[in-house]
Amino acid sequence: MRNAPLNTRLLATTAMVVIGLSAAGAASAQTAPAPDSAAATEVDDIVVTGTLLRGVAPTGTNVVSMGRQDVIATGAASSNDLLARIPQISSAFNTAPQPGATMALPINRPNIRNLGASGGSTTLVLLNGNRMVGAGILQTSPDPSVIPPGVLERVEVIPDGGSSIYGSDAIGGVVNFITRKKFEGIEATGRYGVGDGYDQFDLNLTAGKSWDGGSGIISYAYAEHSNIAGADRDYFTQDLTSRGGGDYRSKSCSPGTITVPNPFSILLPGTDFKMPGRTPGANLCDLAKVIDFYPEEERHSLFATVSQTVNDRLSLDATAYYSQRETSRRGISVGEGTGLAGGGLITALNPYFQSVAGELGNIVTFNYDDAWGGSLPKNNSRFTSAGFTPSLTYQINDDWRLKASLNWGRSTNQVRSWGINTTAEAAALAGTTAATALNPYNIGATNAAVLKGIIDFQNYGHSVQEIREARAVVDGNLFTLPAGDVKLAVGVEYHEETLKAQQGNGAPSALNLVRSSISRDVKSLFAEVLAPVFNSPSMGSLDLSASVRYDSYSDVGDTTNPKIGFTYRPISTLTFRGNWGTSFHAPSLADMGDGVDTRVQVIRFSPVLPPDALPGEIARSTLILAGGNADLKPETADTWSLGFDWHPEGALEGLTASVTYYNVAFQDAIGVTPVGRGSFFTNPGFASLFIRNPTLEALTAKLGGLPVDGAPSLASLYLGGQSPAIFFDARRHNFGTLDVDGIDFNLRYARPASFGLWHVGLAGTYGLNRESRLSKQDLKINEFKNGTGRYSLVASSGLISGAFAGELTVNHSSSADLTGIPNQNKVSGFTTVNLFGSYDLGLSGAFSDTTVTLNVDNLFDEAPPYYNGNGGTANGSTLGRVVSIGLRKTF
């Protein structure tokens, strides 16, 4: 169905609705009456993010929520699309979330406040308050796209530290996807969308049933979209000269370029000559145009939940999900090359060698486009995730309740991307006969066996991740004060996770793989107490809360994180709140010392050297130790916030206003060694991370038996009197700090009128300060002067009138100052306008409750802002204008 035209897709959508109609009779039985206490029980069972206590909101905390109608209005085919509408999730807001297809970035990882993280995450993602299994080869963050939007009741975001309740990862905050608890009948939705060179289709079928003492829901979602080629977007380019920028096009073209080295110094630029005629200049090509700007994807998701009351004290619940996602991309993503590039040193010993001016050797740069038949092969990724969470709730007495649960999750992840065997390429450039040599001037004239040895090469990664948890929480009323009940919750938890991975490269039939298997377990104790201090007509009400959690890790030690909060209501329409706490993020298993990417990489020259390096050192090799680090310790943060919520009555009834000041002091941030940074060689904090002129003995002692990429062995680098110029420890380390503070706000006004119910709103976040240090010895850097925007806004206006509902949404990311970018000192702001409309057709009989929907994303087809760098854009992303038509039927 992927390439089906519009009318075929619409017929398919209609057919699914009709199929559902034929099954309606089997699902139309009436729900049995609920007991008198059902309403109170349902309130207690509502999932509340940020607290262990039943029936109360988290004390002192700002909650950003997106309800079911908001989910419908976005037209989201994936839960990732929802996160792109929340300003506090700075990694996703005002973007078109890219389906991950690489080993490093296989998912769209939510990041509140953009606090950063390596293989793990500083934002905790939950499903109904429970952790989800991680995904990927080199990271362990959950994939939000496994949750079908059709089962969501709401999405709650708490942009405050949450480790006192949830443990690791909740430094920036928590994103909790909360599913529908009950649903009666069948709901079918289908949607088809088109854009410039792009189409998408999604289908969601949800069925629910309630019975005496129980209920169940099952939902299936299918979504797929085509790719967008780089050539389909004018702004996706490496040639920015028309806008006053640089020309970042590559010499890796067909035909290629010959570079004759400067006879006076290898440090000076050589002279370029075009193939095949060897005329002065370089052949340049825009590689951004030949790869996919946006990958092709197909996704299946299945979700089920069931609840059953056994008796007046005991009830059972279970949820389960399964998701399969396949992504295909032509060309490898930015940061891993394109799969095209070839080049290296060729000498007169190669029978195909062509001299320009009598030199005996030169540099050739070319690509293998002709070898691929003029089109790059597709790189394929496949990800599956599954989870199962059963729980039981036992009412001990009128006040106290025990809830015990198990939680299991498993993901499988596979990535295959085509590349070039650079070792075979170098050997072929050095070949001395037509049977062994590469012809860079006419790739097709190369011996077929030689060419196959170079291009029949894949980068491969595979991993299996698993989590197993057991948790028990008892909560109830401890005693009663004049102002109300003091509530207490106490819990224990056991968490275990494993990561088994293999990564390598080679011919697809003979991959050279490195394997790793890592695990950890965590034992936790936690508690929360809420005390009403006073509650009177004259003074209002004041609630205080305190929570604390102790976590004992099998690999990184113990940590204790407290949090305190208050909520003060001087009058019924005004609330003041605040909290302070500490949070942490334990290094992910992918970041630890046994990570599958831990290895030694050899570069045959040295492009990064200290200022006092001798000219000849550039021709010597560089060694880089990359990957995980067993000495990592947790990232930590102190967080606090103050704010108020106002819901006036009288003339301003319908207005809600919320303002929150937040402050985050982030320490020991995990990052990769910043090799090449201007201050790297002079910063004492990095002095232990490089060795000039390392000896074989020193490297052997430091690197042991780690795999070596780019050379047969460490010893081979010292043959014939050679030796490396420099060694870098470029593993992940605890480096810097980040101090962030700012204001979150949300204003909304809704009023009924003769023509319907209308509303307007403005929400967003505004940064006051954002200062980072690359290491603790560095001076602070103002990130608002270095490419980070200060604010993000969402403005909305909507109307419900009879059978019609509509909303106009404007997303805006502010401009940002730039430092060190040629001919550019600012990147512009980015504004997109999205339109939603739905209309109940008002049909009777079998076609009652049928609604047609229209979504227009990026109504004015705005391009992302120009940036003078390779790729040409920054500060947002978009697929362009996408118009989607859908049908929704309930019965």
TITI-833557 format. One record per residue (C-alpha): residue in one letter; x negated, y negated, z negated. Coordinates in pm, whole numbers, plus 50000, padded with zeros to 5 digits. Last residue first. Layout:
# residues N
AXYZ...
***
This chain:
# residues 891
F519834972848289T517114947448351K515924935548689R513034912348770L512114902949125G509024884249234I507594859249480S504004847649448V502244818049610V498474815649559R496684782549621G492954787349585L491414817449412T490134794249141S487094786848930G486094762548659N483324739348548A480794748048819T480424750049197G477734751949469G476694788249452N472984781049404G472904747449232N473984711849291Y477434715249136Y480674705149303P483904708849108P486294737549178A488534733949484E492094721749436D494784739549635F497524714749536L499754740949372N496904758949198D499114788549114V502604788749264N504954812849093L508484820649208T510924843749035V514134861649134T516334874748855T518694904148850D520864907748541S523714922348742F522874942749050A524794974448955G527984954848901S527844917548931L525394892949077G524494860848901L521254856649095D519434846548777Y516884821048895S513264817548797G510714790248859F507044785848781L504574759748906N500864756848834V498744725548866T494954727248850T492574700648726F488774702748716G486544675748574S483494664848767V479924676248708K477674647848605N474064636548651Q473474648949004N470684641349252P468454669249117I469804686348803G467624679848497T470384668348265L474084670648336D477094653448181A480404671748180S483844664748323S486894676648135S488784708748205H492444702648290N495394726348320V498734712148434T501854733248391L505254728248558E508054749748422G511354763048551A514434781448437F517654783948636A520804804248559G522284776548345S519714749548297I516414757348132L513784730348195G510064727248155S507174702848133S503644712848045A500264697147975V497274719447899L494004702747803S490314711247766Y487734688147607R484024679547580G482674696847886T479354714847857G476714708348125N473734695747931K474674662747770F477634678247583E475144704947481N473314680547254I470074699147193K468614702746844L464844702846809D463214736846818Q461604756246532K464794775646453S464904787546810L466944777247114R468624751246898S472184740646963E474344710046903R478014706546990N479744676646834L483224661646857G484764687447089Y488394682847187T490854711747213G494154713847389A497904711247386L500424687547544G504104695447569V507374686547736H510724703547689W514164705747844L517344724047753G520174718948001F521924692848216S523954677547933A520864676347717P519144698647461R515804687147327A512244700847312Y509124681047220R505714697247191L502354685047064N499454709047004F496004699046884D492594713846822I489874690246700G486104693646699D483034708446538V480184729946660D476734737546523L474824763946718T471694781946603G468924800846774F466984832646806N467964867046689H466324888146960R467274906247282R464294920047468A462044898247679D458754907547512F456544892847782F453114905847895I450654884948096A447934886448362P448014923948413S444724941648484Q442724951948790G439214966548785G440054993449037L442795008748822Y444284988748533L447904987348649S447855025048704A447405030148328L450845015548258S452415042248477P453725049148828A454595012348876G457744991748945D459915003948658V458185019548354P460175041448112L459185038047745G456585062447612G454795039447371L455365002747448K453384985547171A450525010247123T450225016147496L450274978847562A447494971547313E445335000147442L445824989747804T444644954847717P446874924247749N445524894247944R447794868947767I450344883947530F453924871247496L456704872647237S454694865446924A454274828647010F458004823647067G458824805246744P455594785546780N457094767547083T454274757447319F454584786047568F458394784947585S458854747247594G459764745047963R461884776947966G460254802748191V460894832347961P463934824847746T463844857447543V467354872247567G469904861847308I471424870246974A472424839846769D470854839746425Q473194812846287F476514796446384A477764766846181V481414762746285N483684733146200Y487364728746287Y489724699246257T493334709246322V496334689746453S499864703346499A502914684246611T506414697346664L509234675446795G512734689846829E514184666846568L512734632346620A515974613246554G516714633846244E514184660146142P510414661246176H508354692846225W504794683746134D501844707646106F498564696945943G494874704645959L491614713045790S489054738645905W486064758445786T483504782445928D480124794745806A478574817646064T476494849046101E474824869346376P473844903446248K470244916146250L468204928746541D465104949346462A466094979046679N465874957646992G467624964847319G466554958047676A463504943447847L459734946047804I458274925848091L454874931748246T453434906348492S450914915248764R447964895548900A448174872549203I449334843248990E446194846848781G443954834449063P444764797849001L443694798948632A446414795248370D446264764548144P449944755348195P451064789548073L452254814548338V455564823548505P455344835448870S452934863848789F452544889249070R453314926149113I456254924748873V456424954648640Q459464962348423V459104981348097R462274997447960T465244994047725D468304994847955V469825025847791G469885008947453D467975028047185G466684996247020M470104980346964D471914956547196A474204982747355L475184994547007S476454959546942P474644937246697A476954930846398H478924898646425F479484879046108S481904856545927T481904832845632G484864813845496W486634780945442N490304772545481G492734743745520R496404735345543F498764705745520T502434711445599L505164686045674T508884691145737S509874706245401I508074679645202P504744679845017R503994713545179Y500474725145088T498814756045237F495464766745100G492654789545206I489714809845080K487474833645273P484814858445166N482324879245366T480124906445222T477424923445431D475514956045414G472774970345632V472044970846005D472045008246088S474525027845875Y476624996945819S478264988845484D481044963245508Y482504943745213R485554922045273V486964892645080S490234873745078A491534844144883S494824825844909L496334794744756D499914782844801L501164747944714S504754736344720G506454702444707M505744679544416S509194664944343P511424692844476S509264719444306N507014748344407F503734753044228V500634774944245P502024802344475A499254828744470L498124849944766V495544877444723E493534896144984A491314926844957F488684945945149L486474976745127S484544989745428K482445019245539V480805015745880D479385043146103R476905040946383S476095058846705I473635058046993S472955082247279S470585072947557R469765085747903V467375073648172L468185085148523N466235090048846L469055096449093A468665123849353S471845126149566P472585088949546A468935081249640G467325063049354N468385043549050G468845045548678Q471275043548392Q472755068248149A474935060447852K476395075747539L477795049747302T479335060446973E481535043546714E482625052146362H484815031646130Y486025040445781E488425016545614V489645008245265G492354983945163V493754961544892A496664937544933L497964914544659K500924890944634V501614867044348D505384861844343G506984827744306A506544792444174P507214801543811L504704829843847T505564866243918F503254896243912L501244917544153N503794918644434G502884943544705D500154957944920V498374990844979V496164994245284A494655025945431R492395029145732A490785056845935E488855048246247R487295065846544I485695046846833E484325060647158Q482205048447447V481205069547745S478685054847984H477575056148345G475195034248542Y473785036948889N471645014649108Q471655029849452F469155036849726D469485050450078I468105017450209I464365023450172G463995061150221K466535058750501L464325034050685V461295056650663A463295086650785A464775066651074N461355054551197T461615017051229A462855002551560G466174992251399I464394969051159N462954948151442Y460454922551309P460104940050973N458874972451137L458304995850843A455435020750867T455225058250805A455815074851147A454575044251337T451285047851157T449395027350897G452085021450637A451544991650403L454974977350482A456305012750431A454695015550088A456124981949983E459584992550102A459375026149925T458605008149598T461294982049667N464005008249710I466704983849820G470144981449668W473624996049672S475754994049360R477395022249166V479065015248831Q480795040648606N482565035348277T484455059848060S486355046647761R487605062947443G489755050747156W490985065046830N492785048146541L494185064846233S496605047746000A497735045045642K500255019745508L501135020345140R503884998245002W504544981744669D507424960044553D510614981244552N508665013244495I505995033644676Q507405026245022Y505295048345247T504245037345593L502625061645833S500375054246125P499365068846462T497005049246690F495965064047025G493675047747281A492525052747636S490215033547866T489075040948220F486615021648434R485505027648792S483045006348984N482235006349355N479704986749557K480774983349918P478304986050201L477114953950367S478144947950725G476054943851040G475544981151094W473894986150756A470454988650914D471164956651106D471794937850781Y468534950050630N467074916150555F463944896150632T460934879450470V457414886850594I454264875050417N450964874350602G447874894850680L444844895750910E445204859751025G444634853051396A447094824551425V450554840651412S449644877051366Q452244903951433F451914936951245Y453844966451393P450944991051360N450564981850990L446804979850916A446884943651031T448564934550705I452084930850567L452934915750227G456534915550113G460114912950221G463644925450202A466924910350090L470254925050182G471514941649862T472814908249749G470704900749444E471564911449090G472184877148939V475124868749163S477224899749222I476164927449456G477404927949812R480834939849920R482814945449604S485114973649499T486824976549163E488695006249023R490655003448698Q492295031448502S494275024648188Y495725046247914Y497675035647608A499095050547290T501155038146999A502445057246699D504745049746407L506065070046113S508385059945831L508685071045468R510665056445179D514345056645282N513785087945489V511935098645804T512195065345985Q510805069546335S508815046246558V507495052446910T505115033347135A503925039747489F501585022247733L500405031648082S498135011248303H497035015848664R494644991048830E493364985049183E490724959049260E489014941049548P486264917249449Y486204879049462F483504859149643D482614890349837I479244889150011V478334876150356K478984839150304A476954835649985L473964848950182D473714816250372C470934821950624L467654804250696N465174811750973A462034792550886G459974767251077P457314768051348T457884792551638R456884828851583G459134840751870P460874868151674M460924855851404K460554820451280F457304807151140D456684793550792T453464777750659G452274785250306P452964766549986L450054760149749L449414783249454I447754808849682S445054783149739F442934770050027P444004792350316N447734785950250P449514818650319V451164824350661T454884829550609I456794849650870T460584845750871G463484868650945P465784877551232S468004887851057C467754867950736S466064869550399K464784833950431S467544823950191R469754793750170Y469414771849863D469494738650050G469804711849788G472454686149720G473574654249888R477024667649968S476184678450325T472914692750189L474734718549977D473744749650172Q474114779549936T477854782149983F481134789249811Y482724755149875D484034764850218R485834795750086D486724823850328A483074830450418G482504842950064A484994870550130I488074873249913N488974908749813S492454923149805H494644927149501E496154955649306A498434959949010Y500394989248871A502064988648533Y503825016348342S505755010948020I507165034247757I509175022547458G510585041747163S513025036846877G513945052046544G516305056046251D519435064346450W518395058746808S516785031647014K515585035447373G513165016647590A512005017747950T509464994948115L508484995048482N505894969748600L504774963448958D501994941849093F500904930249436Q498144907149552D497074890749877Y494074870849993G492564853950298D494104820650195G496714830249939V499524855249909G501534869649622Y503874899049571R505744906049250G507734934749107T509594937548780A511684966048644E513304966648301I515104996648162G517354999747860E516914990047495F513694974747373K512104975447029K508704966546888R507364947447185T503594945547187I501254922147003F497954913147170N495744898046899V492884874646988V490764867046681G488274840046590G484924824946677I483164846446419A485584876046437D483064901446570S482554922246254G484974926145964Y488744923046006I490084905145699S487094886445551S485574886545901G488234863146040G486494830446129D488974806046277P490444801746628I493404824546549V494954834946880E498294852546897V499684868547213R503384876647223E505944903947281L503764921747532V504994953547699G505334938748049P501874923148032P500354958248064I497384961747823V494244976547988S493324941648116P492094931647770D488844951847818P487174957647484S483574946047424T480774971747405Q478124959647648L475434974247874I477385002048045G480894988448004A483984990747789G484674988647417V487425007247236M490224986747088R490524974646730N493884974046559G496114944346467N498754952346726L496024954446991L492984935046879V490184915047044L487564900046812T485674869846944T481924868346872S481344896347121G478984925047177G476294930747440S474994895147406A476984868747229G478024832947286L479824807547073N482044796947363R484614781647124I486694813747152N485084838847388P487294863947567R485234889847764N486324894548123I485024929248191P482174948048363L479514921548301A476064937448269M476684969848456T478524952248734A482094952348865G483964928348640P487314915948765Q486754878448785P489144857448579A490434828948795T489464800248572N491174771948386F490404787148044A488484819948046S485174814747863S486604785147671I489254805047492Q490384774747290P492214760747595I494624790447634R495934794847992A493044816848118L493854840847833L497134849948002D495404859848326N493234884348131S496424901948020S496864911648383A499574906548646A500474873248490G503484855148629T502634827448387A506314821648308I506844857448191V504064855047932D505404821347816Q508844837047773R507244864547565G505484840547331M502014825147350S500684816247007V497884794846867V497714800546490N496034774746266T495064788745928G495514776645570T497354807745454P498094834445713A501874836545757V503864857445513G506174887745543R503634914245460L500114906945343L496934917945521T496494884245692G495004869346009T497504880846269V500974890446152V502484922246296I506174923146208D506904952545980D508074931945683V510544913045901E511874946146035T512414959345684A514424928645590A516624932445894A517064969745843S518264966945483D521944969745573P521345001545771A521224999846150P524225009046363A523475035246629T522225021946960Q524565027647251A523625051847528S522595034447851A519395052947933A520715081848143G523115059248326A520355035748432A518435061748630S519925052248967L519295016048889G515555022948836I515305037049185V517065005649311V514494983549133M511635003949275A513115000649623T513354962949589T509624960749507A508744983849795L510884963150031L509074931949912R505704948449973T506724959550322N508004924650406L504704909250295P502384931650494A500824963850360N497064963750316R496964977349961M500005000050000
***
